[in-house]
Amino acid sequence: MAMSGEGGRLWLAGFKADYASIFVEDWSPYFGSVLLVMVIIGLMISGLFWGVFGGLKLWGDWFNTAIGLGPLVGVPEKLEGPFLHRLSLMNITLVIGAFCAALLSGKFFISRPPKLEYIWAALGGSFMGLGATLAGGCTTGGFFTPVMHSSPTGWAMWGGLLLGAVIGLKLLLWTLDHIEWGMTALPVLKPSPGILSIYPLLGLGVLVGILVWSAQWYTSGDEKLTVRAVIILAGFAIGFIMHRSRLCFARAFREPFMTAEGEMTKAVILGLAIAIPLAALLFQAKVIDPYIAIPAAFWAGSLIGGILFGIGMIFAGGCASGSLWRMGEGHIKLWVAAFFFAWSGSTASGLLKKTGLLVKDVTLDEIEATQLGYQAYFPVMLDGWGWSLLAGGLFLLVWYALVRYNESTEKFTVL
């Protein structure tokens, strides 16, 4: 019996160690980036793509309609429900995925920012909403996904994001030197030990709920709900992966200029290095239309939008997807940032369409264009996939070389 008891204790200790290594200890951002790409490729095989801004804009549309501003800013009279709109549903389940991961890791806490940070969240979210409107997407739909789709549109926003991050950091540094009001840190609201001890069970309950929800929709016999069932799982997986690996596009653009640390940037580069050729295979096989996720924003919209978005994400403390998964972790500041992001995106989109800047025309080649740009696609511009893949690879190589050089020399830091 003694041996049996000892064996049971060893088994339990081993189980706890495995649980901690998977659900408690942070994953490598490189591992997270690869897993993220695998989920995105799965979406593409299903004829879908990953985006964030469209779902946030829908939330803003609903809010503008609720407060009576819908007609004034040009919000459509009929809006799709938040749980049926593809990108909105993906955003919702992304937050749930991060929430589940936070529970399983015992890291869900209500984090309250200093008073001034609420102002920065509102300002940053508003800038991100305007920037995403001009660029046709955020760091996800305006940068990462278009780069995956072999579009220079993503690289134009990349340039804007870099410049915006530098400007944002300089502005933020100035505020830290000149503004003292509202900077008193507030304690994190942590649950009692009893509540904390049941976090893993609550997280398991969330996981089971997501699986049941997805299964019900998948077997509903409704083609629309069947597609949404895939989105439920994909959004949940993205949120879970991003939380566990702390994967953040804002950090990828911010940290090299802030601390010279480049691990997150190199993780994003690795993900794109894997994603671009895999996506190219799907496009060549005509599994999915590449133009489905290429904004009509090359180059002016992408560049200008990237600059504004880059400034905004510095003050907000996260980009679109980064804000969502941190919302699931309990960060109040990011809830505020996401609200103003959604509201600004809805308002800016409606007003800019009224000015004609975002009114889309379709050419004889069925390529969308606006006053801010068009749907640019490397295989068409460079007459084939060989030069297109080479261009994408060279951009990634240059980015990596600059980041690696900065890690060694700190030449590009602004703080």
Steps between C-alpha positions, in 0.01 A plus 500: 500500500793732577646441156158559347461826689847613398425412137179701517683804634764473228229466235322807635824699512577400143151597389533842665839554335359416156200724560725787603725462195201511264249730666692713750850569368510737202555342162778616271380779268658306213285197582196724534567665164526163324179376663323823404600452137371143505159623621494770232591249230215281625265795461625559147443137406140556614479806273530746788761747624606658827401860563415713802408853397181410312357343815598794719351743249171308517497546877555872443218503243264348755604758761457793260157367409406459866586862586331639189813592304462224243331705224727799563825307453371274225451171685295251292138467610518121521785353702594136532486357852830495693486121534429440130742751349811293423767737628293611799445138601871432459579796726253385764639148507857638499421681826341182637807296398730740683266498801509120507881499479521760777278287724694180433829677572364673810578841345157659471504816710322833473781744417411866554721760336590840647248775413714648224516163328124516436559815296785332312275200436227722353749699294687193382183311414370796300823527303496125432141519376585781257822333390332164439227674300754661267713186469206265459600304808705493819829321559307185414292593195718789380844349557528131593229351280582706185869409536392135520298559185810630319376858483726807529207662677609325819858618458384859444315484833810338654699813410229719648484293818875533553487876456188527715663297778797737508277809505274345763790409728646850475162653581445260787845576638420870489180445695684297764746787543239777517179353645481380858122492552328165514808279504442333838495126445199307628527149648389206291171352621584138576244239604505319829708179520179299492384655173849477353511128577195434281632701203610182316151350535343823374741500206408140421135600512562779248681255269214250519249777435687610185514141371128447563411832335709421194365146472139619519550751223702259286226235515212748471444437129525875439786569257564844649523364854725217382753754376468696824577182696844494340546868588410432864779245531751707303437819698519311829827334395651833392414663832632202695826489303560875517447505876719200574786629280440871582502554124452869425548691174519832686793368699665375180506855366556678833769308686790544253463877535429487873743244645674354190344163591400318183367158600137585423596662170701197395208275596272697266764480226522123546123467477489698176793305356294183544166654408588670169602185305220291654244762403652519151436127455134551592467791257660303219266211571208749497389390845431864592500830314801708619315827438244410769735641766695768311379852586461756221753723673834475320692707563376831650225352719727228636791733573300785657271259683803309627654817643181594684444143617860475619464814712170373639625155599785655700260704712240223521757241604398247236379458144161354405563129562731582792229713658247219463704230667600736780133580547450130566777519759323777691673823393252786539716739295471276195121481536496880481743500205291242312182701557648818355665298222160360401320833532768693313518236228126509444481879500807553281390234252156654458622858470786416261261310276285813487803698380563247225844396627391146580241452228612194307510468124553172319722496193454278197738256671267492803764665719362737761636854527430810708642851511760366747625203300420172330532125555866439419616141450865402450440209255320742266744787550809279464359263238511175690562327831878472476569872532208540741638249750846648458366849577321378812808311615725802447269725701505249788877460477558876512262533795678219685844649426394841633351349815805281562736794444298711742512228766878514486547876470177664628540751215127540441379541859326829574469477881 
